[in-house]
Amino acid sequence: MLILAIIVFGILVGGLAQMALGRRMESVNWTLAIAAGLIGSLLGGLVASLIAGHGLELHASGLIGSFLGAIVVTAAWGALSTRRA
């Protein structure tokens, strides 16, 4: 059940990150949303929680870090895909 919750949270964070970077809801790439949400949550959420001193507990700093991490991953993916094309 926890794994399902993590995947759903990753999808939501990844989709919100794409919308924050200017995509409309209809054009969200859900494959990228899953990847960016999970990777961004792992990196950003963990770093923000550890910097704030909360460890691995669920706090607002980890949620904000997850969102910021997903934005960074989404922006990096967009830059790399544009560069290749």
WOCORFEN-V239674 format. One record per residue. N is the residue number from 0. RES is the residue in three letters. SS is DSSP state (A for helix, B for strand, O for the rest). NEAR is the number of other C-alpha atoms within 8 Angstrom. Layout:
N,RES,SS,NEAR  N,RES,SS,NEAR
//
This chain:
0,MET,O,4  1,LEU,A,5  2,ILE,A,6  3,LEU,A,7  4,ALA,A,8  5,ILE,A,9  6,ILE,A,10  7,VAL,A,8  8,PHE,A,9  9,GLY,A,15  10,ILE,A,13  11,LEU,A,10  12,VAL,A,14  13,GLY,A,19  14,GLY,A,14  15,LEU,A,9  16,ALA,A,14  17,GLN,A,13  18,MET,A,11  19,ALA,A,8  20,LEU,O,8  21,GLY,O,6  22,ARG,O,9  23,ARG,O,7  24,MET,A,6  25,GLU,A,4  26,SER,A,6  27,VAL,O,11  28,ASN,O,7  29,TRP,A,8  30,THR,A,6  31,LEU,A,9  32,ALA,A,18  33,ILE,A,13  34,ALA,A,10  35,ALA,A,15  36,GLY,A,19  37,LEU,A,14  38,ILE,A,11  39,GLY,A,17  40,SER,A,18  41,LEU,A,9  42,LEU,A,10  43,GLY,A,15  44,GLY,A,17  45,LEU,A,14  46,VAL,A,10  47,ALA,A,12  48,SER,A,16  49,LEU,A,10  50,ILE,A,7  51,ALA,A,8  52,GLY,O,6  53,HIS,O,10  54,GLY,O,8  55,LEU,O,7  56,GLU,O,6  57,LEU,O,7  58,HIS,O,8  59,ALA,A,6  60,SER,A,10  61,GLY,A,14  62,LEU,A,11  63,ILE,A,10  64,GLY,A,15  65,SER,A,17  66,PHE,A,17  67,LEU,A,11  68,GLY,A,15  69,ALA,A,18  70,ILE,A,15  71,VAL,A,9  72,VAL,A,11  73,THR,A,14  74,ALA,A,9  75,ALA,A,8  76,TRP,A,8  77,GLY,A,8  78,ALA,A,8  79,LEU,A,8  80,SER,A,8  81,THR,A,7  82,ARG,A,6  83,ARG,A,5  84,ALA,O,4
//
